[in-house]
Amino acid sequence: MQWKKTPPELAATFDKAAPKDPAVVRKPMFGYPALYLNGNMFAGTFQDKIVARLSETERARAVKAGAKPFEPMPGRPMKEYVVIPCRPSARTSRSRCRTCGWGPRRPW
């Protein structure tokens, strides 16, 4: 299975929606843009998707809103991560993505 690079427009949208907090660090995870808080990844891109690490309660809310479990390989889910259902566009904003449930709200 060959993985695709994150499209530049998705990476740009991801960066634009990222929290503007000096404690949040952007660095790659397996070559994809990702955001870290206190050394723990809480959001990232994977191919043409945005994924986020959520608490059990936040995951349940996100799934009700249309999120799907994140499986980087079929049958291999990352249990705390979901694929964010909002489709990034030029109009996607940080507040829109926060309503989908991602952002650094937990003190890991």
N, C-alpha and C positions, 0 to 999 in steps of 0.2 A: 504494500500500500504506500503510495507516494503522497506526502502531505503537501498542501499548497501554502504558499506564503500568504500572510494577511495582506489584503489589498491596501494600498497606501491611503485611500480615502477612509477606510475603516480605522486604520491606525491613527489617522489625523482626528477623526471623530472621537475615538477612544481617549486620546490625549486631551482634547478640548473638554470632554466630560469629566476628566479626572479631578478629584478634589485638589484644591490649591492649598495644600497644607505641607509645611516643610518636613513633617514627619513621614509623609508619603513619598516613597522612592519608586521611580520607574526604572526597571531594568528587565532584560530579556529572560524568559523561561523557555527553554528549548527553541530559542530563536524568535519567539513571539513576544510582543510588548506585554508587560505585566506590571502591576502595582503592588507594592509591599508596604506594610505597616509593622514596625518593630521586627523586621526580618521575616514576616509571614506574608505570603501572597494572599491578596483578597480579591483581585480581579485581573483579568487578562484577556488577550485575544487568542483564538485558536482557529487557524485557517480563516474562514469568513464569518466567525462568530465572536461574540463577547461573552465571557463566562465570569461568574462571580461565586465566591465562597460565602455561604449564608448559614445562619443558625437554623436549627430545625424549624422554629416558628416562621422565620423569614422565608425558608424554602417552601413551606406549606403555602404561604401567602403568594409567593412567586409562581408556584405551580398552578394555583387557582387563576392567576393572571395569564397563564399560557407558557410559563417556563418549562423546559424539559431538563431531565437529568443530563449532566455532561458526561459523555463517553468518548474519550479521545480515540479509543479503539473499540469496535463493537464488542459488547459483553464485558467491558472493563470500565465501569463507572467510577468517577471520582465522587464519592458519596456526599461530600459537603458542597459540591459545586453544581450550578445550574447554568444552562444557556439562557441568557437574557432574552426575553421575547421581543423587546422593542427593537425595531429595525433601524439602525443608525442611518441618519441622513443629514443633510446640511442643517436641518431644523432640530436635530436631537440636541437636547441641553442636559446639563448636569441634573437639573431638577427632574426631568423626564426619566433619566436613568435611575435616580434615587427612588422614584415611585415604583420602579421595577425591582427595587430591593438591594442595590449594591452601593457600597460606600463604606468608608472606614469608621464604623460605629462601635466596634468592640475593641477593648484594650487587650490585645493578645500579649 
